[in-house]
């Protein structure tokens, strides 16, 4: 989608996607009101969407202060994904995710059904997954030994299918941009600012906001470092400054 902006020539805050990983609409509303002026998008994931459905999407859209990233990670037969994406396109969100999966048909179906109204992102390899997980899942050694090779293969498949971009870790962004072009959108979770480093984390392939942006990331999904801070707004401001310095 040509109308989806890149980080360049924007404020650092516009690159931040804050995930509403909370169990209720009431808690989500709290963060939408609190952080609406400090982040570029709010991410609505599977748990909250199942609980609240389109109601929360309307709440964010009506606030008019940030974009919407619907992260449902669709993964089904092409006709089912197509019908789901048709419904998503009616919600007026900016980005939506589909697993790259086993073939391009599912991605192509999602792109066609989006009708250019929502940017379709292919999910390559989750940032909670590492090489050992890939090996145990039965993938060929070329992919388990070099996880970036699998990410690159799936990213290329997503671009060929017409996707707006992909979701990948900040560790792989540079290679993807070099091979698939700067206009191919890269959204990166697993972002941890230097001031929030912790060993108690289920994300395994992580990087800092500055490094991810320098590698070419367009949007950064940053949750816990903001949500768990004593002052979430101040934490978001610090991260935005780190992004701006990197740019």
ChimeraX attribute file (.defattr): number of C-alpha atoms within 10 A of each C-alpha:
attribute: neighborCount
match mode: 1-to-1
recipient: residues
	/A:1	19
	/A:2	9
	/A:3	10
	/A:4	11
	/A:5	15
	/A:6	18
	/A:7	19
	/A:8	13
	/A:9	9
	/A:10	13
	/A:11	16
	/A:12	25
	/A:13	24
	/A:14	23
	/A:15	28
	/A:16	26
	/A:17	25
	/A:18	27
	/A:19	24
	/A:20	22
	/A:21	17
	/A:22	14
	/A:23	14
	/A:24	15
	/A:25	18
	/A:26	11
	/A:27	12
	/A:28	21
	/A:29	16
	/A:30	11
	/A:31	19
	/A:32	23
	/A:33	12
	/A:34	12
	/A:35	22
	/A:36	20
	/A:37	16
	/A:38	24
	/A:39	25
	/A:40	22
	/A:41	28
	/A:42	26
	/A:43	23
	/A:44	24
	/A:45	18
	/A:46	15
	/A:47	15
	/A:48	18
	/A:49	20
	/A:50	11
	/A:51	13
	/A:52	13
	/A:53	14
	/A:54	12
	/A:55	11
	/A:56	20
	/A:57	21
	/A:58	15
	/A:59	14
	/A:60	22
	/A:61	16
	/A:62	10
	/A:63	13
	/A:64	10
	/A:65	17
	/A:66	20
	/A:67	22
	/A:68	23
	/A:69	23
	/A:70	23
	/A:71	18
	/A:72	18
	/A:73	16
	/A:74	24
	/A:75	16
	/A:76	14
	/A:77	11
	/A:78	18
	/A:79	14
	/A:80	15
	/A:81	22
	/A:82	22
	/A:83	14
	/A:84	16
	/A:85	25
	/A:86	20
	/A:87	13
	/A:88	20
	/A:89	19
	/A:90	11
	/A:91	17
	/A:92	15
	/A:93	19
	/A:94	18
	/A:95	23
	/A:96	26
	/A:97	26
	/A:98	26
	/A:99	22
	/A:100	27
	/A:101	19
	/A:102	11
	/A:103	13
	/A:104	18
	/A:105	17
	/A:106	24
	/A:107	31
	/A:108	22
	/A:109	21
	/A:110	31
	/A:111	26
	/A:112	16
	/A:113	22
	/A:114	22
	/A:115	13
	/A:116	14
	/A:117	19
	/A:118	27
	/A:119	27
	/A:120	29
	/A:121	30
	/A:122	32
	/A:123	24
	/A:124	24
	/A:125	23
	/A:126	17
	/A:127	20
	/A:128	15
	/A:129	14
	/A:130	17
	/A:131	16
	/A:132	11
	/A:133	12
	/A:134	19
	/A:135	16
	/A:136	9
	/A:137	10
	/A:138	10
	/A:139	14
	/A:140	11
	/A:141	12
	/A:142	12
	/A:143	17
	/A:144	20
	/A:145	16
	/A:146	13
	/A:147	19
	/A:148	22
	/A:149	15
	/A:150	19
	/A:151	25
	/A:152	20
	/A:153	14
	/A:154	23
	/A:155	28
	/A:156	19
	/A:157	22
	/A:158	30
	/A:159	20
	/A:160	13
	/A:161	21
	/A:162	20
	/A:163	25
	/A:164	23
	/A:165	25
	/A:166	30
	/A:167	28
	/A:168	26
	/A:169	27
	/A:170	28
	/A:171	20
	/A:172	21
	/A:173	26
	/A:174	17
	/A:175	16
	/A:176	25
	/A:177	17
	/A:178	11
	/A:179	12
	/A:180	16
	/A:181	10
	/A:182	15
	/A:183	14
	/A:184	21
	/A:185	28
	/A:186	30
	/A:187	24
	/A:188	27
	/A:189	26
	/A:190	25
	/A:191	24
	/A:192	23
	/A:193	19
	/A:194	14
	/A:195	11
	/A:196	13
	/A:197	11
	/A:198	8
	/A:199	6
	/A:200	6
	/A:201	11
	/A:202	10
	/A:203	16
	/A:204	13
	/A:205	18
	/A:206	19
	/A:207	19
	/A:208	22
	/A:209	31
	/A:210	23
	/A:211	17
	/A:212	28
	/A:213	27
	/A:214	17
	/A:215	19
	/A:216	22
	/A:217	30
	/A:218	24
	/A:219	26
	/A:220	29
	/A:221	22
	/A:222	24
	/A:223	21
	/A:224	16
	/A:225	19
	/A:226	23
	/A:227	19
	/A:228	11
	/A:229	13
	/A:230	10
	/A:231	10
	/A:232	19
	/A:233	19
	/A:234	14
	/A:235	20
	/A:236	25
	/A:237	17
	/A:238	17
	/A:239	28
	/A:240	22
	/A:241	17
	/A:242	20
	/A:243	25
	/A:244	20
	/A:245	12
	/A:246	15
	/A:247	16
